[in-house]
Amino acid sequence: MREQIAERLAGMIQSGLLKIGDELPSEREIAQMLDVSRETVRGAVQMLAAIGMVEISQGARTRIIGTEGFGRSTLPDAAELSRYGAEDVYRARLLIEVFVVRSATQHIDADTRYRLHRLVEAQAEMTEDPIRFLISDAEFHQLIFRAGRNLLLAHFLDEAYGFALTCRRQALLEPGAVGRSVEDHRLIVSAFDARDPDAAAAAMERHITRVHETTLQVLEA
């Protein structure tokens, strides 16, 4: 489990979701986001520190200092991001992710719904911390991808999620941006609770469209 968490954190760094100079959330926060123990997170961070990806400082948050050393990320790297335009990514996500969220509404189990609720509750405290939110956001969407019970589509969406992350980071710096995403997430989870695939699909479509529109604003600025 320690190695799996190290790989996930390394993937976030290699994809550009997290950048050199960013500070990781606390061990407790990461453990809550990823539903593992603090000891597992501590071991994973120590693995990344040993290969020079992060720096652990006494009395300060762990800081990212490198992007190499852990093998290949499952998310696309910066060189791959330029292959597709924002409109292509948006249309692909809209087509596949809305389909997956409908399937997830039918198959999602109580434990996954509980984890989604916990993530949304924690995200409400992250409105002034987009880096923490990005980590939690990635976990939120990946839980939904896996709940759709189609591993091929989940893998595709993992990759699609990675595109335009640099612009997404910048967009989340705008006042109120994180709060709007949290509210979108809350509506999606409420639809899961109600076992309403139409409401879940509509909520996800609004969310993806809003993310796309804010990303375009950054690209055009």
C-alpha positions in Angstrom: 0.0 0.0 0.0 2.9 2.4 0.8 4.3 1.9 -2.7 0.8 2.4 -4.3 0.4 5.7 -2.5 3.9 6.8 -3.4 3.1 5.9 -7.1 -0.1 8.0 -7.0 1.7 11.0 -5.5 4.5 10.6 -8.0 2.0 10.5 -10.8 0.4 13.8 -9.6 3.9 15.4 -9.7 4.9 13.9 -13.1 1.7 14.9 -14.7 2.0 18.5 -13.6 -1.0 18.4 -11.2 1.6 19.2 -8.5 4.7 21.3 -9.4 8.1 21.9 -8.0 7.8 24.3 -5.0 4.3 23.1 -4.1 3.8 22.0 -0.5 2.0 18.7 0.1 -1.0 18.7 2.6 -0.3 17.2 6.0 0.0 13.4 6.4 -3.4 13.5 8.1 -5.1 15.3 5.2 -3.6 13.0 2.6 -4.5 10.0 4.6 -8.1 11.2 4.8 -8.2 12.0 1.0 -6.8 8.6 0.0 -8.5 6.6 2.7 -5.3 5.1 4.1 -3.4 5.3 7.4 -1.0 8.2 8.3 1.7 5.6 8.6 1.2 4.5 5.0 1.3 8.1 3.9 4.5 8.7 5.9 6.2 5.7 4.3 5.1 6.8 0.8 6.5 10.3 1.4 9.7 8.9 2.7 10.0 6.8 -0.5 9.6 9.9 -2.6 12.1 11.8 -0.4 14.7 9.0 -0.9 14.6 9.4 -4.7 14.7 13.2 -4.6 11.1 14.1 -5.5 10.2 15.7 -2.2 12.0 17.4 0.7 10.9 16.6 4.2 11.6 19.5 6.7 11.1 19.4 10.4 8.4 21.8 11.4 7.4 22.6 7.8 5.3 21.0 5.1 6.9 18.5 2.7 7.8 20.4 -0.5 8.1 19.0 -4.0 11.7 19.4 -5.4 11.9 17.1 -8.4 9.8 15.3 -11.0 12.0 12.3 -11.9 12.8 9.0 -10.3 9.6 7.0 -9.9 9.1 5.5 -13.4 6.3 6.4 -15.8 3.2 8.3 -14.6 -0.2 6.9 -15.6 -1.3 10.5 -16.3 0.0 12.3 -19.5 3.1 14.3 -19.0 3.7 17.9 -20.2 5.0 16.8 -23.6 1.8 14.8 -24.3 -0.6 17.6 -23.3 0.0 19.5 -26.5 -1.3 16.7 -28.7 -5.0 17.6 -28.2 -6.8 20.9 -28.0 -9.0 22.0 -25.1 -12.1 21.5 -27.3 -11.1 17.9 -28.1 -10.5 17.1 -24.4 -13.8 18.7 -23.4 -15.9 16.8 -26.0 -14.2 13.5 -25.0 -14.8 14.0 -21.3 -18.3 15.1 -21.9 -19.1 12.0 -23.9 -17.4 9.4 -21.8 -17.6 10.9 -18.3 -21.3 11.6 -18.4 -21.8 8.0 -19.6 -19.6 6.7 -16.7 -21.4 8.8 -14.1 -24.7 7.2 -15.2 -23.3 3.8 -14.8 -21.7 4.8 -11.4 -25.2 5.8 -10.2 -26.4 2.3 -10.6 -23.3 0.5 -9.3 -21.8 2.8 -6.6 -21.6 1.1 -3.2 -22.1 2.7 0.2 -18.4 2.9 1.0 -17.7 4.9 -2.1 -20.6 7.2 -1.5 -19.3 7.7 2.1 -15.8 8.5 0.8 -17.2 11.0 -1.7 -19.2 12.7 1.0 -16.0 13.0 3.2 -14.1 14.4 0.3 -16.7 17.1 -0.4 -16.9 18.0 3.3 -13.1 18.4 3.3 -13.1 20.4 0.1 -15.4 22.9 1.6 -12.5 23.9 3.8 -10.1 24.2 0.8 -11.6 27.2 -0.9 -8.4 29.3 -0.3 -6.0 26.4 -1.0 -6.3 25.3 -4.7 -3.3 22.9 -4.4 -5.0 20.9 -1.6 -8.2 21.0 -3.6 -6.5 19.6 -6.8 -5.3 16.5 -5.0 -8.8 16.0 -3.5 -10.4 16.7 -6.8 -8.3 14.0 -8.6 -9.4 11.5 -6.0 -13.0 12.5 -6.2 -13.2 11.9 -10.0 -11.1 8.7 -9.9 -13.5 7.2 -7.3 -16.4 7.9 -9.8 -14.4 6.5 -12.7 -13.9 3.2 -10.8 -17.5 3.1 -9.6 -18.6 3.0 -13.2 -17.3 -0.6 -13.3 -15.6 -0.3 -16.7 -11.8 -0.4 -16.2 -11.0 0.6 -19.8 -13.2 3.8 -19.6 -11.7 4.5 -16.1 -8.2 4.4 -17.6 -9.2 6.6 -20.5 -10.7 9.2 -18.1 -7.7 9.1 -15.9 -5.7 10.2 -18.9 -8.3 12.7 -20.1 -8.4 14.3 -16.7 -4.7 15.1 -16.9 -5.0 17.3 -20.0 -4.9 21.1 -19.5 -3.9 20.7 -15.8 -1.6 23.7 -16.0 -4.4 25.9 -17.1 -6.8 24.3 -14.6 -4.4 25.2 -11.8 -4.4 28.8 -12.9 -8.1 28.9 -13.3 -8.6 27.7 -9.7 -6.7 30.7 -8.4 -9.6 32.9 -9.5 -11.8 34.0 -6.5 -14.6 31.6 -5.9 -13.4 29.0 -8.4 -12.8 26.3 -5.9 -16.1 27.0 -4.1 -18.0 26.5 -7.4 -16.3 23.2 -8.1 -17.2 22.0 -4.5 -20.8 22.9 -5.1 -20.7 20.9 -8.4 -19.3 18.0 -6.5 -22.0 18.2 -3.9 -24.8 18.0 -6.5 -23.2 15.0 -8.1 -23.0 13.2 -4.8 -26.6 14.1 -3.9 -27.6 12.5 -7.2 -25.8 9.3 -6.3 -27.6 9.3 -2.9 -30.9 9.6 -4.7 -29.9 6.9 -7.3 -30.9 9.4 -10.0 -28.8 8.8 -13.1 -30.4 11.7 -15.0 -29.6 14.2 -12.2 -26.0 12.8 -11.9 -25.5 13.1 -15.6 -26.8 16.7 -15.7 -24.7 17.7 -12.7 -21.5 16.2 -14.2 -22.2 17.8 -17.6 -22.6 21.2 -15.9 -19.4 20.6 -14.0 -17.3 19.6 -17.0 -18.7 22.4 -19.1 -17.9 25.0 -16.4 -14.4 23.6 -16.0 -13.9 23.8 -19.8 -15.2 27.4 -19.9 -12.9 28.6 -17.1 -10.0 26.8 -18.8 -10.7 28.6 -22.1 -10.7 31.9 -20.2 -7.2 31.2 -19.0 -6.0 30.1 -22.4 -7.3 33.2 -24.0 -6.0 35.6 -21.4 
